[in-house]
Amino acid sequence: MISKVLIADDASFVRMMIRQVLVNIGQFNILEATNGLEAIELYKENIPALTILDITMPELDGLSALKEIIAFDCAAKVIMCSAVAQGNIINEALKIGAVDFVSKPFRPDELKKVIIKYLGQN
C-alpha cells in the first residue's frame, strides 16, 4: 500500500522541494495544503501516515493546526518544518505532539533522513 503524506506550507516552492524529497525516497500519495485549515481538513479526510507542517501560514498557523490534528488523532506523525525555529517554538510544537522539527532552509538529505525515520522507507 502506498503511504499518504500531507505537506502543508503556504509557499509553493517549499511544497515542491518537499515533494521532490518524497519522490526521491519512494512512492507516496502526496496531498498538499496551503494553510492550516486546509491541512486539518485534508488530514481528517485522508489520515496520512505522515504530515509535514509549516508554522507560519494564512488562515490558521501550524501550531494551531497541529493542536487540532493531535486532538483528532493522538497517533498522528507530524513533522514541523519552519523557519520559525526558536527553542521555545520547537519545544511548544514537540509538547503539543509533533514528532520532530526541521528548520528551514533545510537540506534535502536532512529532511529525507527525518522522513525515513518516521515512514521506514529506504
C-alpha positions as CSV (number, residue, x, y, z in Angstrom):
1,M,0.0,0.0,0.0
2,I,1.2,3.5,-0.9
3,S,1.5,5.8,2.2
4,K,-0.2,9.1,2.2
5,V,1.9,12.1,3.1
6,L,0.4,15.6,3.7
7,I,2.5,18.7,3.0
8,A,1.1,21.9,4.5
9,D,3.0,25.1,3.5
10,D,1.8,28.3,2.0
11,A,4.9,28.6,-0.2
12,S,4.5,26.5,-3.4
13,F,8.3,26.3,-3.9
14,V,8.7,24.7,-0.4
15,R,5.9,22.2,-1.2
16,M,7.7,21.4,-4.4
17,M,11.0,20.9,-2.6
18,I,9.4,18.6,0.0
19,R,7.6,16.7,-2.8
20,Q,10.9,16.2,-4.6
21,V,12.5,14.7,-1.4
22,L,9.5,12.3,-1.1
23,V,9.7,11.3,-4.8
24,N,13.4,10.5,-4.2
25,I,12.6,8.3,-1.2
26,G,9.8,6.2,-2.8
27,Q,6.2,6.2,-4.0
28,F,3.7,8.2,-1.9
29,N,0.2,9.6,-2.4
30,I,1.2,13.2,-1.7
31,L,-1.5,15.7,-0.5
32,E,-0.9,19.4,-0.4
33,A,-2.4,22.2,1.7
34,T,-1.7,25.9,1.6
35,N,-2.9,26.8,5.0
36,G,-3.7,25.3,8.4
37,L,-7.4,25.0,7.8
38,E,-6.8,23.0,4.6
39,A,-4.3,20.9,6.4
40,I,-6.8,19.9,9.1
41,E,-9.5,19.2,6.5
42,L,-7.2,17.0,4.4
43,Y,-5.8,15.2,7.5
44,K,-9.3,14.3,8.7
45,E,-10.4,13.1,5.2
46,N,-7.2,11.1,4.5
47,I,-5.5,10.2,7.7
48,P,-2.0,10.4,6.2
49,A,0.9,8.3,7.5
50,L,3.0,11.5,7.9
51,T,2.3,15.2,7.9
52,I,4.9,17.9,7.2
53,L,3.6,21.2,8.6
54,D,4.8,24.8,8.4
55,I,4.2,27.1,11.3
56,T,3.6,30.4,9.5
57,M,0.6,30.1,7.3
58,P,-2.5,32.1,6.5
59,E,-6.0,31.2,7.8
60,L,-4.6,29.2,10.7
61,D,-1.0,28.8,11.8
62,G,0.8,25.5,12.0
63,L,0.8,25.2,15.8
64,S,-3.0,25.7,15.9
65,A,-3.4,23.2,13.1
66,L,-1.1,20.8,15.0
67,K,-3.3,21.0,18.1
68,E,-6.4,20.2,16.0
69,I,-4.7,17.3,14.2
70,I,-3.4,15.8,17.5
71,A,-6.9,16.3,19.2
72,F,-8.4,14.4,16.2
73,D,-5.7,11.7,16.1
74,C,-3.3,11.4,19.0
75,A,-1.2,8.9,17.0
76,A,-0.6,11.5,14.1
77,K,3.0,11.7,13.0
78,V,3.6,15.4,12.3
79,I,7.0,16.9,11.4
80,M,7.1,20.7,11.8
81,C,9.2,22.3,9.1
82,S,9.6,26.0,9.6
83,A,11.9,29.0,9.5
84,V,10.5,29.9,12.9
85,A,12.9,27.7,14.8
86,Q,13.4,29.4,18.2
87,G,13.8,27.0,21.1
88,N,10.5,27.9,22.7
89,I,8.6,27.4,19.4
90,I,10.3,24.0,18.8
91,N,9.6,22.9,22.4
92,E,5.9,24.0,22.1
93,A,5.5,22.0,18.9
94,L,7.0,18.9,20.5
95,K,4.9,19.4,23.6
96,I,1.7,19.6,21.5
97,G,2.6,16.4,19.8
98,A,4.9,16.9,16.8
99,V,7.3,14.0,16.4
100,D,10.2,16.2,15.0
101,F,11.2,19.6,13.9
102,V,13.2,20.5,10.7
103,S,14.4,24.1,10.3
104,K,14.1,26.0,7.0
105,P,16.0,26.3,4.9
106,F,16.5,22.6,5.1
107,R,19.0,20.4,3.2
108,P,17.1,17.7,1.2
109,D,19.2,14.9,2.7
110,E,18.4,16.2,6.2
111,L,14.7,16.2,5.5
112,K,15.0,12.7,3.9
113,K,16.6,11.2,7.0
114,V,13.8,12.6,9.2
115,I,11.0,11.3,6.8
116,I,12.6,7.9,6.6
117,K,12.8,7.8,10.4
118,Y,9.0,8.0,10.6
119,L,8.0,6.2,7.5
120,G,10.6,3.4,7.4
121,Q,11.2,3.8,3.7
122,N,14.6,3.2,2.0
